Amino acid sequence: MFLASDNTGPAHPQVMDHVLAANADFEASYGEDTVMEGVRDQLRELFEAPQAAIYLVATGTTANALALGCYCQPWQTIFCSPVAHIHEDECNAPEFYTGGAKLTLVPGSDKMAPDALRAAIAFEGQRGVHGPQRGPVSITQVTERGSVYTLDELKALTDVAKSFDLPVHLDGARFANAMVRLACTPAEMSWKLGIDAVSFGGTKNGCMGVEAVIFFDPDKAWEFELRRKRGGHLFSKHRFLSAQMQGYLAGGLWLQTAAQANARAEYLIAGLRDKGVSFLYEPQANMVFANFKRATVQRLLAAGAKFNLWDGTVEGDDPDEMLAARLVCDWSITEAHLDHFLSHV
C-alpha cells in the first residue's frame, strides 16, 4: 500500500537489464559512450526534432535548474505557478544555478491562466533598472496537484510568453503521464506549441534515476555542457544514465509504464468514489488528492498504508474531522494493492 510517491516504487526490470548490460565492459566516459549516441537519436526521433540538443542528468531538480539557467540571467525572473516544483520543492536550486534570478509566482491555482501570466509579465516590465527583468516562463506538466494542461491551454500560455519574446521551459517530470492522458505526441506537447526546452522525466516512471534535458534550439548546447560540468552534474560513468534511458525508451516502455500508472489511479479513484470519498482537485493523471475522516486516516496508517498527509494532523479529538491526503500510483502498483488499501477506507 505504498502510495506516497511514484518515486517509492521499483525501477522497471527492463531498465535494470540495460544497466547491467552497460556494466559488462569498458565504455567511454563523460557522455561519450556509444549508448548515449543511440539515446540521442531515439529522443530526436520521438520528438521529431533532428537538431535538438539532448543531455542526461540524474535528478529532476538538476534538469530544471540547469535548463532554466541557460535561459535566465541573474537579474531576470522566472514566471511559474505558486505550486510549481521549482518553487515548492527545489530548495532555491533555480535561483542558485541562475546566479540569483528570482521566481515570480503567477497568481492562481496549479494551472497558470493566460491572463494572469500576461499581467505578471507586464508588471515586471515597469520598473526599469530597479526591478527584475523579464525571464523565462516555466510550466509544469503534470502539475503538482495532478492536473493536466490541454494542448490548447499550453498553447495559450506559450503565446503569451512569445508575445513578450520570452522562452518557455516545460517541467515534464511526469511528461509521459500527461501525454498518455492527452493521447498526443511528444512534439505536439512541446516544440509545436512553442516550448523551447523540456525536462523529460524518467525517474518517476520506472527508471532508477535519470532525466533528459531537451533543447529544441541547439545553440544552447555548449552553455548547458558548461553549466552541467561546473555544477558537478556531469557523471564520469555516464553510460549508466544512458543505459537507463535506453531501457526506458526501448519498445515504448515509457508509455507503457505511464499508462499503467494512470490506469491504476483511475481504478483507485473509482474505488474511492464508490465509498463516497471526495477530492480536493479533479484527478487527471496518476496523482490523487482525497479527503478522509481522521479516523479513516488513522485506520489506514495502522494497516501499514504509506501516503502523504496534505492538510491536517493525524492526532486530534474529532474522529470525523476531514483531512486531505495525497495518493500517487506508480507503474508497479497492482489492483490487489489498491483493493487492500480500499478495504481499509
N, C-alpha and C positions, 0 to 999 in steps of 0.2 A: 504494500500500500504506500509506495513512495511517490508522492505527488507534489513534493516540494519544488522541484525544478526539472527541466529537461536536461540539466547538467548532471543530475544524480544517477542517470541510467548508465548502462554499459556501452562501450564502443561496439559497433557492429562487427561481427566476425569477419566479414569481407574486408573491412578497413584494416583489422588486425592482421589478416593474412598478407595484405600488401606491405604492411610494416615489417613483418617477419621476412618477407621476400627481399626487402631492401637491406636487411641485415645480413644477407648471405655472402656478401662480397664487398670489395672496395668500391668507392664511388667518389667523384669529385665533390668538394665541399663548397660551402657558402652560396648555395643556389645554382651551382654549375652542373649539378647532377643530371644525368640523362632522363631520369623520371620527370624532373621539372619541365624539361622540354616538351614532353608529351602532355603534361598537365596544362601548360600554357596553350598548346594547340587546342586541347579539348575545351577549355574555357572560352577561347576566342570563337570557336565554332558554336558553342552553346549560346553565346551572347551575340552571335552574328556581327562580331567586331574584330576583323582580322588585324587591325592595327593597335588593339588595346594593349596597354602595359599591365602586366599581371604579376603580383607578388604574393608570397605566403608569409603569415606571421602566426604566432601561437595563440593569441587571445583576441577577443573582440575589442577590448579596450585599446590594445595596440593598433588594431586595424583602423578604428575610428579616429584615434588621436593623431596618428601619423598621416592618415589621408587628409584630415582637416588641416593639419599643419602645412600641407602643400598648397592649400588654397587660402590661408589666412595669415596676415601679417600681425605682429604683436599689438599694433594699435587698432586692430579691427575687432568686430564682434561676430559671433556665430548665432544665427537665429534658429531656435528649436522649441519644441513643446516643453511645457513645465514638467512633464514626467518623462522626458527623453532619457535614455540610458546615459548619454554623455553628461547629463546634469545630475541625475539622482544616484548613479552607481559607478562613477569612474574616478572618484577622488580627485577631481580637478585635473585629470590627465590631459584633456584637450587644452586647457589653459597652460599647462606645463609645456606640452610639446609644441604649442604655437608661440611660446616665448612670452606669454602673458595676455593673450587675447581673452576677452570676456565672452560670456554667453548672454544673449538677450532672450528671455523667455517670452514666447508669444502667448498672450492671454487666451484661455480657453481650456479645452479638455485635452485628452491624449492625442486627438487628431487636430492638427492645426487647420484653421479655416483661412481661405484666401484673403478675405477682407481684413482679418486680424493680422495676418502676416504682412499685408501691404501697409497697414497702419504702423506696425512695429518698425518696418524698414524705413518708411518715410520719416518717422520721428527721429531715428538715429542719424538722419542726414541734415539736421537743422542746427547743429551746434559748432560746425566748422572744426577748427583745430582743438577746441575744448572738449569734444566728445569722441567716443569711439567711432571709427569709420565702418561703413557697411562691409560685412564679410559674407561668407557662405551661408546657405540655408542647409540644415541637416534634418532629414525626415527619417522617422523610424517605422519600418515595415517588417513585421507586425509590430504594432505599438506595444508599449509596456503595460497596457491594460487589456491586451488581447484583441484589439480592433484591427481591421484590415482596411487600408485605403483602397478604394476602387481606382481603376486606371484614370478615370475622369477626374477624381479628386486629386490624384498625384499630378496630373497634367495642369490642373488649375493652380497648384502651388508652384510648379516649375515655371509656369507662365508669369506669375508674379515675380519670382526671382529674376527671370530673364528680362523683365521689363526694367529692372534696375541694374542689369548686366552683372548679376551675381551668380556664382557657381552653386551647384546643388549636389549634396552628398546624401547617399541613402545608407542608413544603418540597417543592414539586412542580416542581423543575427539569426532571424527566422525567415530569411528570404524564401526558402523552399516552401514553408508552410503557407505563406501568403500566395505564392504562385499557384500552389495546388488549389487553394480556395478560389482564386480568380480564374483558373483554367486558362492561363496565358503563357507566353514565352518569356524567357529572361530578358530579351531585347525589348519586348513590349512593356515590361515593368521597369525599364531602366533608360537607356540612352534614347530610345524612340520617344520618350516623354520629356527629354531634356535634362536627364540626370547625368552628371559629369563623372562621378566616382561612386563605386559600390563597395561596401564591406559585405562580402558574401560568406555567410556563416556556415560552418561545418560542425563545430563543437557541440551545439545543442541538438544536432540532428543525426548523431551516430558516429561522430569522429572522436578521437582521443583528445585532440586539441589542435585545431588548425582553422584559420580563416584566410580567405583570399581578399586582397585589395585590388580592385579593377579600375584602372583609369582609362576612360574612353579617349582621352587626349594623351597620346604617348609623350608629349613634351614634358609631362610631369614625372617621367620615369626616373631620370637621373637624380632629381631632387628627392624623390622618395627613397631611392637607394642610399643616399647620403643620410637622410633622416633616420632610416631604419638602422644603419650601422652606428651612427652617433648615439642613438637612443638605446643601444645594447640589445637590439632585437633581430640581428642577423645571425641565424643559427649556423654554427660550423658544420654540424651533421644535418644539414638542411634536408637531406634525402628522406628523413623520417617525417617531415612535414609534407613533402611532395608525395610520399607513398600513401599517406592518409588521404590526401585529396584525390589521388589516383583511384584508390579503392572506393572513395565516396562517389565519384563520378561514374565509375565502371558500371555498365549495364543500367544506368539510370537509377542507381541505388538511392541517390539523394532525394529523388522524387518519391520513391517507394517508402522510405522512412518517414518523410513528411506526411504522405498520405495516411500511413499507419497511425502516426501521432494525432493527426486531425480526426481520423475516424474514431479513435479511442476517446477523444474528447467529446465527440458527438454522442457516443454511447453513454459516457458519464453524464453529459448534460441531460439526455433523455431520462436517465435513471433518477437524477436529482429532481427534474420537473415532475416525475411521477410521484415523488414524495413531497411535493409542494414547496420545494426549495426555490427561492428567488435569487436573482443575480444582480450584482452591482452594475455590470456592463453586459451588453448583449454579446455573448461569446461568439467568435468568428473563426478561430483557428484552434490551437492546442492549449490555450490558457483560459482558465475559468475563475471568475471571482464570484463566490457564492456566499449567501447569508445563512448562518446556522445559529440555533439557540446555544447558549453557553453549555447547557447540559449535553447537547449533541457533540460539541467540540471536545468536551471532557471525555465523553464516551469513545470518540474516535481516537483520541490520543492514547487513552488507556488500552485500546485494542492494538496499538502499535502503528497507527497511521502517521505518515510524515507529510506535513504541508505547512505553508506559511500563514500564520495568523496575521491578517492585514489590518484589522481595526478592532480594538477592544482587548481585554485581558482574560486569560483563562480563569484566573481567580476572581471570585465575586459571589455575592449573596443571592443574586437573582438568576436562577437557572434558565429563565425564559428570555433573558436579555439577548438581543441579536448581536452576533459577532460576524465579522467578514473574514473569509479565508481565500487564499489563492491556491488553486489546484492546477498543476501543469502535467500534461501527458507527454511522455517521450515515446520514441519509436518502439521500445521494448515492452511497454506495459500491456498486459493482456486483459481480455474481458473478464477472466476469472479473478484477476487482481481487483478490477473495478467492482465486480459483484460482491467481493468480500468487503470492500470499502462501503458500498451502498447498503450492505446488510446491517451496518452499524449506524446508519443515518436515521 
